[in-house]
Each structure stands twice: as structure tokens, then as C-alpha cells.
Amino acid sequence: MNNKIIELITDSKITISLQGGFAATPGLSQDKTVNLKSLSPHQKQLFVQAIERNFSDSMPLSPCPDQHYYLLYIITGNEEYHFIFPELDAPEIITQIWDASKKGG
């Protein structure tokens, strides 16, 4: 288990995309920017908790090679991080952020 904590600041660059699967879906893997300022304090807390849980847990590989997954790419300060959340097991806050970004929100 890794106990590193990521400090997200308002200048952190965060992108999310939905990847994977055998069938390519146009627009599916396009990066969408996560604006921390647009999240409520509660949403930001849930987002940070999801990342910290993913960072400390080793996620098993999916038995389904065609499964979609959310890919988060975070640049904060001089640090870069990548996080993978299987679509079906992703924390609700991740799917909420993805759905909001699809609607332009």
C-alpha cells in the first residue's frame, strides 16, 4: 500500500477520458478537463478520496479485455499521476464528473 497523498491545487491540470473496449466509439476517448473550481467542496472531497483510494489500492486487471475504464491524468506542481478506474466499478463522483463534462458542465 502506498501512503502518498496528492495535494490538488486550483492550478492542478486534471483530464479525464473513457478508454478501452474493442469497438471504437467516436469522441469517447477525448480528454475532458476537470475544473476543480466548478466542484462543490463536497464533490472535491469525494474526488480526492476516490483518487487516494485508487492510489493506495492495487486494482486488479479486469477479466474482460474489452472493458471501458476512466483514465485520469493529473499534473500538480512538478508531479504527474495517472489513475485508472474500471467503468463499472468507478466511484460515483468520477461518473458524475464525466457525465457533467459530456453535457458541457
MOPAC internal coordinates of N, CA, C and O (Angstrom, degrees):
PM7 1SCF
backbone

  N    0.0000 0     0.00 0     0.00 0    0    0    0
  C    1.4525 1     0.00 0     0.00 0    1    0    0
  C    1.5285 1   108.64 1     0.00 0    2    1    0
  O    1.2310 1   121.33 1   -43.95 1    3    2    1
  N    1.3110 1   115.07 1   136.05 1    3    2    1
  C    1.4443 1   121.46 1  -179.90 1    5    3    2
  C    1.5231 1   108.27 1  -102.40 1    6    5    3
  O    1.2310 1   119.81 1   -51.68 1    7    6    5
  N    1.3108 1   117.96 1   128.32 1    7    6    5
  C    1.4635 1   121.72 1  -176.52 1    9    7    6
  C    1.5191 1   113.16 1   -99.82 1   10    9    7
  O    1.2310 1   119.51 1  -167.91 1   11   10    9
  N    1.3185 1   118.55 1    12.09 1   11   10    9
  C    1.4552 1   121.32 1  -179.85 1   13   11   10
  C    1.5198 1   109.73 1   -64.24 1   14   13   11
  O    1.2310 1   121.25 1   -41.74 1   15   14   13
  N    1.3212 1   115.22 1   138.26 1   15   14   13
  C    1.4568 1   120.70 1   178.91 1   17   15   14
  C    1.5247 1   107.70 1  -112.86 1   18   17   15
  O    1.2310 1   120.86 1   -46.61 1   19   18   17
  N    1.3130 1   115.96 1   133.39 1   19   18   17
  C    1.4526 1   121.86 1   178.59 1   21   19   18
  C    1.5175 1   108.62 1   -92.66 1   22   21   19
  O    1.2310 1   120.96 1   -50.46 1   23   22   21
  N    1.3107 1   115.76 1   129.54 1   23   22   21
  C    1.4576 1   119.31 1   176.88 1   25   23   22
  C    1.5234 1   108.01 1   -99.64 1   26   25   23
  O    1.2310 1   121.32 1   -69.64 1   27   26   25
  N    1.3300 1   115.08 1   110.36 1   27   26   25
  C    1.4532 1   120.10 1   177.76 1   29   27   26
  C    1.5194 1   108.75 1   -88.06 1   30   29   27
  O    1.2310 1   121.25 1   -49.87 1   31   30   29
  N    1.3189 1   115.21 1   130.13 1   31   30   29
  C    1.4518 1   121.02 1   176.58 1   33   31   30
  C    1.5206 1   107.79 1  -118.08 1   34   33   31
  O    1.2310 1   120.56 1   -13.94 1   35   34   33
  N    1.3081 1   116.53 1   166.06 1   35   34   33
  C    1.4632 1   118.64 1  -176.51 1   37   35   34
  C    1.5291 1   111.87 1   -62.34 1   38   37   35
  O    1.2310 1   119.99 1   158.39 1   39   38   37
  N    1.3356 1   117.63 1   -21.61 1   39   38   37
  C    1.4564 1   120.62 1   177.75 1   41   39   38
  C    1.5283 1   113.14 1   -87.31 1   42   41   39
  O    1.2310 1   120.35 1   177.91 1   43   42   41
  N    1.3349 1   116.95 1    -2.09 1   43   42   41
  C    1.4682 1   119.78 1   178.34 1   45   43   42
  C    1.5200 1   109.23 1   -61.70 1   46   45   43
  O    1.2310 1   120.73 1   -43.23 1   47   46   45
  N    1.3115 1   116.21 1   136.77 1   47   46   45
  C    1.4678 1   120.76 1   176.73 1   49   47   46
  C    1.5198 1   107.32 1   -97.65 1   50   49   47
  O    1.2310 1   120.77 1   -59.59 1   51   50   49
  N    1.3309 1   116.14 1   120.41 1   51   50   49
  C    1.4504 1   121.19 1  -177.88 1   53   51   50
  C    1.5158 1   108.68 1  -127.07 1   54   53   51
  O    1.2310 1   120.68 1   -53.32 1   55   54   53
  N    1.3217 1   116.31 1   126.68 1   55   54   53
  C    1.4585 1   120.68 1   174.54 1   57   55   54
  C    1.5221 1   108.45 1  -124.24 1   58   57   55
  O    1.2310 1   121.44 1   -27.65 1   59   58   57
  N    1.3265 1   114.84 1   152.35 1   59   58   57
  C    1.4607 1   121.36 1   178.60 1   61   59   58
  C    1.5185 1   107.67 1  -134.35 1   62   61   59
  O    1.2310 1   121.23 1   -37.93 1   63   62   61
  N    1.3128 1   115.24 1   142.07 1   63   62   61
  C    1.4613 1   120.29 1   174.62 1   65   63   62
  C    1.5177 1   108.56 1  -144.86 1   66   65   63
  O    1.2310 1   121.10 1   -21.81 1   67   66   65
  N    1.3074 1   115.51 1   158.19 1   67   66   65
  C    1.4578 1   121.71 1   176.47 1   69   67   66
  C    1.5148 1   106.38 1  -106.44 1   70   69   67
  O    1.2310 1   120.61 1   -60.20 1   71   70   69
  N    1.3161 1   116.45 1   119.80 1   71   70   69
  C    1.4623 1   122.87 1  -172.56 1   73   71   70
  C    1.5195 1   110.25 1  -119.71 1   74   73   71
  O    1.2310 1   121.19 1    -3.76 1   75   74   73
  N    1.3224 1   115.33 1   176.24 1   75   74   73
  C    1.4552 1   121.77 1   170.66 1   77   75   74
  C    1.5094 1   113.73 1    90.32 1   78   77   75
  O    1.2310 1   121.94 1     4.86 1   79   78   77
  N    1.3188 1   113.89 1  -175.14 1   79   78   77
  C    1.4494 1   121.06 1  -178.77 1   81   79   78
  C    1.5220 1   110.75 1    86.09 1   82   81   79
  O    1.2310 1   121.18 1   -22.99 1   83   82   81
  N    1.3075 1   115.36 1   157.01 1   83   82   81
  C    1.4569 1   120.24 1   179.10 1   85   83   82
  C    1.5181 1   112.02 1   -83.72 1   86   85   83
  O    1.2310 1   120.62 1   144.88 1   87   86   85
  N    1.3136 1   116.42 1   -35.12 1   87   86   85
  C    1.4587 1   120.82 1  -178.13 1   89   87   86
  C    1.5232 1   108.95 1   -90.56 1   90   89   87
  O    1.2310 1   121.22 1   -55.94 1   91   90   89
  N    1.3096 1   115.27 1   124.06 1   91   90   89
  C    1.4648 1   118.85 1   178.27 1   93   91   90
  C    1.5224 1   109.57 1   -75.18 1   94   93   91
  O    1.2310 1   121.06 1   -46.58 1   95   94   93
  N    1.3087 1   115.57 1   133.42 1   95   94   93
  C    1.4526 1   121.27 1   177.61 1   97   95   94
  C    1.5177 1   107.89 1  -114.44 1   98   97   95
  O    1.2310 1   119.86 1   -62.61 1   99   98   97
  N    1.3327 1   117.86 1   117.39 1   99   98   97
  C    1.4721 1   119.51 1  -178.30 1  101   99   98
  C    1.5211 1   111.31 1   -54.86 1  102  101   99
  O    1.2310 1   120.94 1   -46.60 1  103  102  101
  N    1.3314 1   115.81 1   133.40 1  103  102  101
  C    1.4503 1   121.72 1   177.66 1  105  103  102
  C    1.5130 1   114.77 1    80.85 1  106  105  103
  O    1.2310 1   120.32 1   171.80 1  107  106  105
  N    1.3197 1   117.00 1    -8.20 1  107  106  105
  C    1.4636 1   119.72 1  -175.80 1  109  107  106
  C    1.5168 1   112.08 1   -66.41 1  110  109  107
  O    1.2310 1   120.29 1   134.91 1  111  110  109
  N    1.3251 1   117.06 1   -45.09 1  111  110  109
  C    1.4591 1   119.21 1  -173.34 1  113  111  110
  C    1.5264 1   112.69 1   -91.97 1  114  113  111
  O    1.2310 1   119.73 1  -169.68 1  115  114  113
  N    1.3194 1   118.13 1    10.32 1  115  114  113
  C    1.4551 1   119.49 1   177.64 1  117  115  114
  C    1.5240 1   109.78 1   -64.39 1  118  117  115
  O    1.2310 1   121.12 1   -44.51 1  119  118  117
  N    1.3205 1   115.47 1   135.49 1  119  118  117
  C    1.4571 1   119.74 1   177.15 1  121  119  118
  C    1.5199 1   110.18 1   -68.52 1  122  121  119
  O    1.2310 1   121.07 1   -41.52 1  123  122  121
  N    1.3123 1   115.55 1   138.48 1  123  122  121
  C    1.4547 1   122.25 1   174.84 1  125  123  122
  C    1.5196 1   107.39 1  -121.73 1  126  125  123
  O    1.2310 1   120.52 1   -45.86 1  127  126  125
  N    1.3043 1   116.62 1   134.14 1  127  126  125
  C    1.4580 1   121.59 1  -177.50 1  129  127  126
  C    1.5214 1   110.33 1   -81.44 1  130  129  127
  O    1.2310 1   121.11 1   -45.07 1  131  130  129
  N    1.3264 1   115.49 1   134.93 1  131  130  129
  C    1.4567 1   121.57 1   175.26 1  133  131  130
  C    1.5256 1   106.92 1   -97.20 1  134  133  131
  O    1.2310 1   120.79 1   -61.48 1  135  134  133
  N    1.3140 1   116.10 1   118.52 1  135  134  133
  C    1.4609 1   121.71 1   179.00 1  137  135  134
  C    1.5284 1   108.17 1   -95.54 1  138  137  135
  O    1.2310 1   120.61 1   -73.47 1  139  138  137
  N    1.3181 1   116.44 1   106.53 1  139  138  137
  C    1.4652 1   120.46 1  -178.56 1  141  139  138
  C    1.5239 1   112.20 1   -58.86 1  142  141  139
  O    1.2310 1   120.34 1   148.10 1  143  142  141
  N    1.3219 1   116.95 1   -31.90 1  143  142  141
  C    1.4655 1   120.69 1  -179.32 1  145  143  142
  C    1.5249 1   111.82 1   -66.43 1  146  145  143
  O    1.2310 1   120.30 1   156.20 1  147  146  145
  N    1.3353 1   117.02 1   -23.80 1  147  146  145
  C    1.4627 1   119.97 1  -178.29 1  149  147  146
  C    1.5289 1   112.60 1   -83.47 1  150  149  147
  O    1.2310 1   120.49 1   169.22 1  151  150  149
  N    1.3364 1   116.66 1   -10.78 1  151  150  149
  C    1.4609 1   120.36 1   179.80 1  153  151  150
  C    1.5281 1   110.07 1   -87.15 1  154  153  151
  O    1.2310 1   121.13 1   -38.48 1  155  154  153
  N    1.3158 1   115.45 1   141.52 1  155  154  153
  C    1.4634 1   119.67 1   173.58 1  157  155  154
  C    1.5321 1   107.79 1   -68.64 1  158  157  155
  O    1.2310 1   119.69 1   -17.97 1  159  158  157
  N    1.3215 1   118.20 1   162.03 1  159  158  157
  C    1.4701 1   119.38 1   177.21 1  161  159  158
  C    1.5312 1   112.07 1   -55.39 1  162  161  159
  O    1.2310 1   120.14 1   141.39 1  163  162  161
  N    1.3373 1   117.33 1   -38.61 1  163  162  161
  C    1.4624 1   120.93 1   179.38 1  165  163  162
  C    1.5335 1   110.73 1   -66.51 1  166  165  163
  O    1.2310 1   120.36 1   136.17 1  167  166  165
  N    1.3462 1   116.92 1   -43.83 1  167  166  165
  C    1.4642 1   120.07 1   178.51 1  169  167  166
  C    1.5293 1   110.89 1   -63.04 1  170  169  167
  O    1.2310 1   120.50 1   138.69 1  171  170  169
  N    1.3196 1   116.65 1   -41.31 1  171  170  169
  C    1.4623 1   120.26 1   179.39 1  173  171  170
  C    1.5289 1   110.06 1   -62.86 1  174  173  171
  O    1.2310 1   120.49 1   138.79 1  175  174  173
  N    1.3362 1   116.68 1   -41.21 1  175  174  173
  C    1.4634 1   120.52 1   178.27 1  177  175  174
  C    1.5328 1   110.65 1   -61.75 1  178  177  175
  O    1.2310 1   120.20 1   135.34 1  179  178  177
  N    1.3352 1   117.21 1   -44.66 1  179  178  177
  C    1.4668 1   121.02 1   178.48 1  181  179  178
  C    1.5214 1   111.23 1   -63.27 1  182  181  179
  O    1.2310 1   120.68 1   140.37 1  183  182  181
  N    1.3292 1   116.31 1   -39.63 1  183  182  181
  C    1.4607 1   121.53 1   179.25 1  185  183  182
  C    1.5240 1   110.58 1   -62.72 1  186  185  183
  O    1.2310 1   120.44 1   132.59 1  187  186  185
  N    1.3216 1   116.76 1   -47.41 1  187  186  185
  C    1.4686 1   121.54 1   179.26 1  189  187  186
  C    1.5256 1   110.28 1   -62.89 1  190  189  187
  O    1.2310 1   120.10 1   138.17 1  191  190  189
  N    1.3290 1   117.42 1   -41.83 1  191  190  189
  C    1.4666 1   120.75 1   178.95 1  193  191  190
  C    1.5264 1   110.83 1   -62.59 1  194  193  191
  O    1.2310 1   120.12 1   139.55 1  195  194  193
  N    1.3264 1   117.38 1   -40.45 1  195  194  193
  C    1.4710 1   120.73 1   179.20 1  197  195  194
  C    1.5219 1   110.47 1   -63.00 1  198  197  195
  O    1.2310 1   120.59 1   137.73 1  199  198  197
  N    1.3202 1   116.47 1   -42.27 1  199  198  197
  C    1.4651 1   120.36 1   179.34 1  201  199  198
  C    1.5239 1   110.36 1   -66.56 1  202  201  199
  O    1.2310 1   120.23 1   134.31 1  203  202  201
  N    1.3259 1   117.16 1   -45.69 1  203  202  201
  C    1.4621 1   120.05 1  -179.58 1  205  203  202
  C    1.5197 1   111.57 1   -62.66 1  206  205  203
  O    1.2310 1   120.13 1   141.74 1  207  206  205
  N    1.3226 1   117.36 1   -38.26 1  207  206  205
  C    1.4658 1   121.01 1   178.43 1  209  207  206
  C    1.5210 1   109.65 1   -66.37 1  210  209  207
  O    1.2310 1   120.37 1   137.36 1  211  210  209
  N    1.3366 1   116.90 1   -42.64 1  211  210  209
  C    1.4568 1   120.99 1   179.02 1  213  211  210
  C    1.5153 1   110.50 1   -66.30 1  214  213  211
  O    1.2310 1   120.14 1   143.28 1  215  214  213
  N    1.3321 1   117.34 1   -36.72 1  215  214  213
  C    1.4536 1   122.12 1  -177.71 1  217  215  214
  C    1.5167 1   111.01 1   -67.93 1  218  217  215
  O    1.2310 1   120.54 1   146.78 1  219  218  217
  N    1.3320 1   116.57 1   -33.22 1  219  218  217
  C    1.4621 1   119.59 1  -175.27 1  221  219  218
  C    1.5240 1   112.99 1   -94.62 1  222  221  219
  O    1.2310 1   119.66 1   159.55 1  223  222  221
  N    1.3088 1   118.25 1   -20.45 1  223  222  221
  C    1.4636 1   120.89 1   179.18 1  225  223  222
  C    1.5164 1   109.69 1   -96.82 1  226  225  223
  O    1.2310 1   120.67 1   -38.90 1  227  226  225
  N    1.3157 1   116.32 1   141.10 1  227  226  225
  C    1.4564 1   116.69 1   173.66 1  229  227  226
  C    1.5177 1   106.74 1   -89.53 1  230  229  227
  O    1.2310 1   121.02 1   -59.06 1  231  230  229
  N    1.3054 1   115.66 1   120.94 1  231  230  229
  C    1.4546 1   120.98 1  -176.15 1  233  231  230
  C    1.5276 1   108.82 1   -87.41 1  234  233  231
  O    1.2310 1   120.13 1   -55.13 1  235  234  233
  N    1.3227 1   117.36 1   124.87 1  235  234  233
  C    1.4554 1   119.54 1   179.54 1  237  235  234
  C    1.5233 1   110.53 1   -68.58 1  238  237  235
  O    1.2310 1   121.24 1   -28.38 1  239  238  237
  N    1.3008 1   115.23 1   151.62 1  239  238  237
  C    1.4581 1   119.44 1   175.91 1  241  239  238
  C    1.5177 1   109.30 1   -67.34 1  242  241  239
  O    1.2310 1   121.33 1   -34.19 1  243  242  241
  N    1.2896 1   115.06 1   145.81 1  243  242  241
  C    1.4540 1   120.56 1  -178.33 1  245  243  242
  C    1.5218 1   110.45 1   -71.19 1  246  245  243
  O    1.2310 1   120.36 1   -40.15 1  247  246  245
  N    1.3387 1   116.92 1   139.85 1  247  246  245
  C    1.4619 1   119.04 1   174.88 1  249  247  246
  C    1.5223 1   111.16 1   -73.91 1  250  249  247
  O    1.2310 1   120.16 1   170.72 1  251  250  249
  N    1.3287 1   117.30 1    -9.28 1  251  250  249
  C    1.4663 1   122.50 1  -179.88 1  253  251  250
  C    1.5241 1   108.86 1  -106.37 1  254  253  251
  O    1.2310 1   119.95 1   -75.78 1  255  254  253
  N    1.3375 1   117.69 1   104.22 1  255  254  253
  C    1.4660 1   119.06 1  -176.21 1  257  255  254
  C    1.5193 1   113.61 1   -65.82 1  258  257  255
  O    1.2310 1   119.90 1   164.44 1  259  258  257
  N    1.3342 1   117.80 1   -15.56 1  259  258  257
  C    1.4654 1   119.63 1  -179.67 1  261  259  258
  C    1.5194 1   112.70 1   -98.26 1  262  261  259
  O    1.2310 1   120.13 1  -167.89 1  263  262  261
  N    1.3220 1   117.35 1    12.11 1  263  262  261
  C    1.4571 1   121.29 1  -177.76 1  265  263  262
  C    1.5277 1   110.78 1   -69.51 1  266  265  263
  O    1.2310 1   121.09 1   -37.95 1  267  266  265
  N    1.3220 1   115.51 1   142.05 1  267  266  265
  C    1.4554 1   120.83 1   173.15 1  269  267  266
  C    1.5195 1   109.29 1   -83.05 1  270  269  267
  O    1.2310 1   121.28 1   -26.03 1  271  270  269
  N    1.3094 1   115.17 1   153.97 1  271  270  269
  C    1.4537 1   120.24 1   177.92 1  273  271  270
  C    1.5283 1   108.93 1  -147.46 1  274  273  271
  O    1.2310 1   121.41 1   -28.73 1  275  274  273
  N    1.3294 1   114.90 1   151.27 1  275  274  273
  C    1.4563 1   120.88 1   174.90 1  277  275  274
  C    1.5203 1   108.17 1   -87.34 1  278  277  275
  O    1.2310 1   120.83 1   -47.67 1  279  278  277
  N    1.3131 1   116.01 1   132.33 1  279  278  277
  C    1.4567 1   122.16 1   176.51 1  281  279  278
  C    1.5227 1   107.78 1  -112.35 1  282  281  279
  O    1.2310 1   120.72 1   -60.79 1  283  282  281
  N    1.3165 1   116.22 1   119.21 1  283  282  281
  C    1.4619 1   121.82 1   175.65 1  285  283  282
  C    1.5102 1   108.33 1  -105.30 1  286  285  283
  O    1.2310 1   121.18 1   -46.30 1  287  286  285
  N    1.3088 1   115.34 1   133.70 1  287  286  285
  C    1.4551 1   122.13 1   177.71 1  289  287  286
  C    1.5237 1   106.31 1  -122.54 1  290  289  287
  O    1.2310 1   120.56 1   -58.62 1  291  290  289
  N    1.3217 1   116.53 1   121.38 1  291  290  289
  C    1.4584 1   121.36 1  -175.14 1  293  291  290
  C    1.5256 1   109.46 1  -124.47 1  294  293  291
  O    1.2310 1   121.32 1   -49.68 1  295  294  293
  N    1.3195 1   115.08 1   130.32 1  295  294  293
  C    1.4643 1   121.49 1   171.11 1  297  295  294
  C    1.5172 1   106.41 1  -118.88 1  298  297  295
  O    1.2310 1   120.94 1   -61.83 1  299  298  297
  N    1.3114 1   115.81 1   118.17 1  299  298  297
  C    1.4661 1   120.76 1   178.35 1  301  299  298
  C    1.5198 1   107.85 1  -136.54 1  302  301  299
  O    1.2310 1   121.31 1   -60.08 1  303  302  301
  N    1.3138 1   115.10 1   119.92 1  303  302  301
  C    1.4617 1   118.56 1  -174.60 1  305  303  302
  C    1.5137 1   109.72 1    63.18 1  306  305  303
  O    1.2310 1   120.47 1    51.99 1  307  306  305
  N    1.3265 1   116.70 1  -128.01 1  307  306  305
  C    1.4626 1   121.74 1   178.16 1  309  307  306
  C    1.5190 1   112.47 1   -99.79 1  310  309  307
  O    1.2310 1   120.25 1  -168.97 1  311  310  309
  N    1.3144 1   117.13 1    11.03 1  311  310  309
  C    1.4597 1   122.32 1  -176.08 1  313  311  310
  C    1.5361 1   110.88 1  -105.23 1  314  313  311
  O    1.2310 1   120.86 1   -35.52 1  315  314  313
  N    1.3285 1   115.97 1   144.48 1  315  314  313
  C    1.4608 1   122.33 1   174.57 1  317  315  314
  C    1.5149 1   108.73 1  -126.14 1  318  317  315
  O    1.2310 1   120.92 1   -41.45 1  319  318  317
  N    1.3369 1   115.85 1   138.55 1  319  318  317
  C    1.4546 1   121.38 1  -178.40 1  321  319  318
  C    1.5222 1   109.64 1  -136.59 1  322  321  319
  O    1.2310 1   121.30 1   -32.00 1  323  322  321
  N    1.3272 1   115.11 1   148.00 1  323  322  321
  C    1.4586 1   122.44 1   172.78 1  325  323  322
  C    1.5215 1   107.32 1  -125.36 1  326  325  323
  O    1.2310 1   120.78 1   -44.79 1  327  326  325
  N    1.3180 1   116.12 1   135.21 1  327  326  325
  C    1.4534 1   121.14 1   178.22 1  329  327  326
  C    1.5119 1   108.89 1  -129.64 1  330  329  327
  O    1.2310 1   120.85 1   -39.91 1  331  330  329
  N    1.3235 1   115.98 1   140.09 1  331  330  329
  C    1.4563 1   121.74 1   178.18 1  333  331  330
  C    1.5188 1   108.87 1  -119.81 1  334  333  331
  O    1.2310 1   121.51 1   -51.24 1  335  334  333
  N    1.3318 1   114.72 1   128.76 1  335  334  333
  C    1.4620 1   121.70 1   176.67 1  337  335  334
  C    1.5263 1   107.79 1  -123.83 1  338  337  335
  O    1.2310 1   119.04 1   -64.89 1  339  338  337
  N    1.3370 1   119.43 1   115.11 1  339  338  337
  C    1.4634 1   119.81 1   175.13 1  341  339  338
  C    1.5331 1   109.43 1   -54.85 1  342  341  339
  O    1.2310 1   120.61 1   -44.37 1  343  342  341
  N    1.3136 1   116.43 1   135.63 1  343  342  341
  C    1.4618 1   120.34 1  -174.68 1  345  343  342
  C    1.5243 1   112.78 1   -53.08 1  346  345  343
  O    1.2310 1   120.44 1   135.36 1  347  346  345
  N    1.3167 1   116.77 1   -44.64 1  347  346  345
  C    1.4609 1   120.01 1  -175.73 1  349  347  346
  C    1.5235 1   113.23 1   -74.45 1  350  349  347
  O    1.2310 1   119.93 1   160.62 1  351  350  349
  N    1.3304 1   117.74 1   -19.38 1  351  350  349
  C    1.4644 1   121.65 1  -178.79 1  353  351  350
  C    1.5217 1   113.01 1  -112.12 1  354  353  351
  O    1.2310 1   119.97 1  -171.22 1  355  354  353
  N    1.3159 1   117.65 1     8.78 1  355  354  353
  C    1.4673 1   120.82 1  -176.10 1  357  355  354
  C    1.5228 1   110.75 1   -68.56 1  358  357  355
  O    1.2310 1   120.71 1   -37.11 1  359  358  357
  N    1.3337 1   116.25 1   142.89 1  359  358  357
  C    1.4639 1   118.77 1   174.97 1  361  359  358
  C    1.5290 1   110.05 1   -58.70 1  362  361  359
  O    1.2310 1   120.84 1   -31.77 1  363  362  361
  N    1.3169 1   116.00 1   148.23 1  363  362  361
  C    1.4638 1   121.21 1  -176.36 1  365  363  362
  C    1.5267 1   112.36 1   -56.38 1  366  365  363
  O    1.2310 1   119.80 1   144.29 1  367  366  365
  N    1.3286 1   117.99 1   -35.71 1  367  366  365
  C    1.4593 1   120.41 1  -178.28 1  369  367  366
  C    1.5273 1   110.73 1   -63.37 1  370  369  367
  O    1.2310 1   119.88 1   146.14 1  371  370  369
  N    1.3199 1   117.83 1   -33.86 1  371  370  369
  C    1.4642 1   121.04 1   179.34 1  373  371  370
  C    1.5321 1   109.45 1   -66.52 1  374  373  371
  O    1.2310 1   120.31 1   134.56 1  375  374  373
  N    1.3348 1   117.01 1   -45.44 1  375  374  373
  C    1.4690 1   119.25 1   179.60 1  377  375  374
  C    1.5285 1   110.71 1   -68.36 1  378  377  375
  O    1.2310 1   119.73 1   146.02 1  379  378  377
  N    1.3280 1   118.12 1   -33.98 1  379  378  377
  C    1.4661 1   120.29 1   176.81 1  381  379  378
  C    1.5238 1   111.29 1   -63.32 1  382  381  379
  O    1.2310 1   120.64 1   135.73 1  383  382  381
  N    1.3133 1   116.38 1   -44.27 1  383  382  381
  C    1.4677 1   120.64 1   179.56 1  385  383  382
  C    1.5246 1   109.56 1   -64.65 1  386  385  383
  O    1.2310 1   120.26 1   137.54 1  387  386  385
  N    1.3223 1   117.12 1   -42.46 1  387  386  385
  C    1.4663 1   120.90 1   178.85 1  389  387  386
  C    1.5268 1   110.12 1   -62.26 1  390  389  387
  O    1.2310 1   120.34 1   132.35 1  391  390  389
  N    1.3226 1   116.96 1   -47.65 1  391  390  389
  C    1.4647 1   120.43 1  -179.07 1  393  391  390
  C    1.5213 1   111.40 1   -63.18 1  394  393  391
  O    1.2310 1   120.16 1   140.28 1  395  394  393
  N    1.3349 1   117.30 1   -39.72 1  395  394  393
  C    1.4641 1   120.72 1   178.71 1  397  395  394
  C    1.5227 1   110.95 1   -64.87 1  398  397  395
  O    1.2310 1   120.35 1   142.50 1  399  398  397
  N    1.3347 1   116.94 1   -37.50 1  399  398  397
  C    1.4658 1   119.63 1  -179.30 1  401  399  398
  C    1.5248 1   110.90 1   -71.39 1  402  401  399
  O    1.2310 1   119.93 1   150.90 1  403  402  401
  N    1.3458 1   117.73 1   -29.10 1  403  402  401
  C    1.4687 1   120.30 1   176.43 1  405  403  402
  C    1.5249 1   110.96 1   -67.69 1  406  405  403
  O    1.2310 1   120.75 1   149.59 1  407  406  405
  N    1.3444 1   116.16 1   -30.41 1  407  406  405
  C    1.4637 1   121.28 1  -178.94 1  409  407  406
  C    1.5238 1   111.39 1   -88.03 1  410  409  407
  O    1.2310 1   121.44 1   179.20 1  411  410  409
  N    1.3392 1   114.85 1    -0.80 1  411  410  409
  C    1.4515 1   118.54 1  -179.71 1  413  411  410
  C    1.5113 1   113.07 1    86.58 1  414  413  411
  O    1.2310 1   120.53 1  -166.33 1  415  414  413
  N    1.3636 1   116.59 1    13.67 1  415  414  413
  C    1.4629 1   119.15 1  -176.81 1  417  415  414
  C    1.4461 1   115.47 1  -100.88 1  418  417  415
  O    1.2310 1   120.10 1   180.00 1  419  418  417

